[in-house]
């Protein structure tokens, strides 16, 4: 009985983190996590329950964004109509301004949520098709010359995250793993450095450095 309760509780915790992470990232643009510093552990974010819930929540946030954008556009139209039909600019202009703000927020939420949903869905597809994905900890990332794989991953994310379109460390890792699993047609060369045996692959304006054990050591734009 206790094992069942623990199992259900664990799944519920991971699902709640998936939903709240999506809401914070998409509706509040990560402000909640930035203020509280409360982020789920990598063990949680690498779990299937978290990833499925996060993807579904991203889809829900995308729908919310579309509806909010449409509402804002409606408010703009109504405000403009009031002004044109003699209802007065005192009502029409504020309505247009409010509608513009609402539509802008909705569009931002839609874009952010959709990108996140696509990225997370891709990660799930890889997981089910055997395409890789994080296996816990820092996934397939190698520590290289750093003390730990996490230290290396954090450093490379700060340096290359923006250029590859990654919003956080987890997304940076997923993008790197996805790129590493699709190197057909890539050019490659062996490079020197603090870590020996590194092969650098170039494709579509990006590069990835991989060791003989298939772990990743760097990922960015060339």
Helices and strands as residue ranges (DSSP letters): H 2-27, H 31-36, H 42-45, H 48-84, H 89-129, H 149-160, G 162-164, H 169-180, E 187-191, E 198-203, E 206-210, E 216-221
